[in-house]
Structure formats: C-alpha cells, structure tokens
Amino acid sequence: MFTIGDFAGHGRVSARMLRHYDAIGLLRPARTDPDTGYRYYEAAQLARLNRIIALKDLGFTLQQIAAVLDEQVSAAELRGMLRLRRAELAAAVTAAGARLARVEARLRTIEEEGRMAVEDVVVKRVEAVRVAELTGTAASFGPEDIGPVIRPLYAELFRRLAAAGVEPAGPAIAYYEDAPEGGDRITVHAAVPVAAAPRPSHDFAIVDLPAVERAATVVHRGPMERVLPTAQALARWLADSPYRSAGYPRELTLECPEDRERWVTELQEPVVGG
C-alpha cells in the first residue's frame, strides 16, 4: 500500500486533492488507520484516479464524474469522450477566432472613419452582363457570415465551369438580395460572366444581370473580411450626396492574386435621385 503522499506522487496530483476526493466519496482510500487517520491507497486505485483526472480535464464536474464512474466507463468510452471534447474545444477556438476577427474589423472601421476622400466615389452606369452562378444563403450581410458561404460557392462554381468546358468571360461578380424566408438572411449569388449559355445539362444557373443605370462605386483593397471601412465610407458619402441607395452593392473582383492583401474589389451600389 502507498501513503497518501506516495500515491499522490505516483498519480501526479496533490495530497490535498486526494483528501477532497475522499471527503466527497469520489476516491476513498483502500484503508484508513483508525488511530492516526492516515490514508493508504492500493496501486489498483490509480486506474480510478486516472479516470477522474481525465474526466475532470474534459470539463465534467466532480458530481458528473462520480455518476460516470458508477457506470464503470471503459477506456474506449473515455477515448470517445475525449474525441467529442476535442471537437467541442476546436469549435470554441474557431468561434473565438472569428469573434476576434470581427472585433478587429470593427476596430479598423473605427480607425479609418473619415479617411476616404469624396473623390474616391464615382457614379457611373454598370452594363448588363450574362453570368453563370451558384447561390447560397447567409445568416446576415455581415462579412463574417458572407465569407464562409461565398468562398465555397465560387470554388464549386469554377469546378463546374471547368467540367462543362466553359471559360469565364470576365471577373467575378458577387451580388445579394434578401432571402425569401425573411429575417436577416441573405441570398448570396456567386457569379462569373460567360460568353454564351452552355448546353442545357449544365449544373449551374445562367442569369442575365440587368444594367444598373446609376451606381455609386468605390474601390476596396484587401480581403473582403475587411470591407466594412470601405462600405461605411460609401454609406457616409451617400448620406451627404443627393443620391440614395437602391439595393445591395454588387462586388466586382478586379484583382484576386493568391495574396489576399492585394485583392482589389469594386463596390457598385445602385442609387436613385441626384
């Protein structure tokens, strides 16, 4: 048998922790000296201690651990719990990273308020164009919701175009509209111009985008996750102009090298008035 100090050392825990586990009935000593009160443990009890620590590190409360151990959880079941917890933690890390990215984007927006010159906005006509497209639905018009939807849409669209032997006839055009189900949801259109309609069996839509008689346009440089400063600068320009917005802006990709910091995108917001 081991003294509490020796058992704690072999289990890589503190004696204080073992005393607590004894007090709540989670891990009783194999023997307690009736005269001195000294606790003694058997080597076989390390198996239960290992399960307690593993479950505790997985986020279970001590009360939950006691219930799990009463069910005599196996090593295989513990492995399954570990995989599940790992997935949960990975999702939490991803979500935390996304939140930090949103905060960073808003901070950039705050820092860049008022920096865009009025002459950066140009009102012009946008010509009609025939496009091949795929669509999806985003939870909102925020960059954090649009990006995860539109990126795979474009990857799949280009794959299908290549399979159909269709060459894009111009730069990509993303455009948006309120989703039929309402609320904040947005229908996302990932589109590229095509010269003509391919064979009837194609697995993407062919749409004729109408001309926009007047669009307030501005160039955004960098990844679209950081489009907010440009988009809000355009909104402030509209507020001070005789125009008013007539819908969501189209996004014309002018340059999209592998280095996303060098992306160039023109925002084309339809306007009326003037």
Residue pairs with C-beta under 8 A, 6 or more apart in sequence:
1 30
1 31
1 40
1 41
1 42
2 10
2 40
2 41
2 42
2 43
3 38
3 39
3 40
4 15
4 18
4 19
4 29
4 38
4 39
4 40
4 41
5 15
7 18
7 41
7 45
7 46
8 14
8 15
8 17
8 18
10 43
10 46
11 18
11 46
11 49
11 50
11 53
13 49
13 53
18 27
18 39
18 41
19 39
21 27
21 52
21 62
22 28
22 29
22 39
24 62
24 66
25 66
26 52
26 62
26 65
26 66
26 69
27 45
27 48
27 49
27 52
29 39
29 40
29 41
30 40
30 41
30 42
30 45
31 39
31 40
32 38
32 39
32 40
33 40
48 69
51 65
51 68
51 69
51 73
51 78
52 65
52 69
54 78
54 82
55 64
55 65
55 68
55 69
55 73
55 78
55 81
56 62
56 65
58 81
58 82
58 85
59 85
60 68
73 81
98 144
101 144
101 225
102 142
102 144
105 143
105 144
105 225
105 226
105 228
106 228
108 226
108 228
108 229
109 228
109 229
109 232
112 229
112 233
113 229
113 232
113 233
114 236
115 229
115 233
116 218
116 229
116 230
116 233
116 237
118 237
118 240
120 218
120 219
120 233
121 216
121 217
121 218
121 234
121 237
122 216
122 217
122 218
123 214
123 215
123 216
123 217
123 243
123 271
123 274
124 214
124 215
124 217
125 211
125 212
125 213
125 214
125 215
126 211
126 212
126 215
126 217
126 250
126 268
127 211
128 208
128 209
128 210
128 211
129 170
129 173
129 193
129 208
129 209
130 193
130 194
130 195
130 196
130 197
130 206
130 207
130 208
130 209
131 173
131 191
131 192
131 193
131 194
131 206
131 207
131 208
131 209
132 157
132 161
132 166
132 168
132 191
132 192
132 194
132 198
132 202
132 204
132 205
132 206
132 207
133 157
133 189
133 190
133 191
133 192
133 204
133 205
133 206
133 207
134 153
134 156
134 157
134 160
134 189
134 190
134 204
134 205
135 153
135 187
135 188
135 189
135 190
135 205
136 149
136 150
136 152
136 153
136 187
136 188
136 190
137 149
137 179
137 181
137 185
137 186
137 187
137 188
138 145
138 146
138 148
138 149
138 150
138 185
138 186
138 188
139 145
139 184
139 185
139 186
140 184
140 185
140 186
141 176
141 184
141 186
141 248
143 224
143 225
143 226
143 227
143 228
144 225
145 186
146 176
146 186
146 188
146 224
147 224
147 225
149 188
150 174
150 188
150 190
153 188
153 190
154 172
154 190
157 190
157 191
157 192
157 204
158 168
158 192
160 202
160 203
160 204
161 167
161 168
161 192
161 194
161 204
164 198
164 199
164 202
164 203
164 204
165 198
166 194
166 198
166 202
167 194
167 195
168 192
168 193
168 194
169 192
169 193
169 194
169 195
170 192
170 193
171 192
171 193
171 252
171 253
171 254
172 190
172 191
172 192
172 252
172 253
172 256
173 191
173 192
173 193
173 209
173 250
173 251
173 252
173 253
174 188
174 189
174 190
174 191
174 250
174 251
174 253
175 189
175 191
175 209
175 248
175 250
175 251
176 186
176 187
176 188
176 189
176 248
177 186
177 187
177 189
177 247
177 248
178 185
178 186
178 187
179 185
179 186
179 187
180 187
186 248
189 207
191 207
191 209
194 206
197 206
198 206
212 250
212 268
212 270
214 243
214 270
214 271
214 272
214 274
215 249
215 250
215 268
215 269
215 270
215 271
216 234
216 237
216 238
216 241
216 243
216 268
216 269
216 271
217 266
217 267
217 268
217 269
218 230
218 233
218 234
218 237
218 266
218 267
219 230
219 254
219 264
219 265
219 266
219 267
220 227
220 230
220 231
220 264
220 265
220 266
220 267
221 262
221 263
221 264
221 265
222 260
222 261
222 262
222 263
223 260
223 261
223 263
224 251
224 263
224 265
227 265
227 267
230 267
231 249
231 267
234 249
234 267
234 269
235 245
238 244
238 245
238 269
238 271
241 274
242 273
242 274
243 271
243 272
243 273
243 274
244 271
244 272
244 273
245 269
245 270
245 271
246 269
246 270
246 271
246 272
247 269
247 270
248 269
249 267
249 268
249 269
249 270
250 267
250 268
250 269
251 265
251 266
251 267
251 268
252 265
252 266
252 268
253 263
253 264
253 265
254 264
254 265
254 266
255 262
255 263
255 264
256 263
256 264
257 263
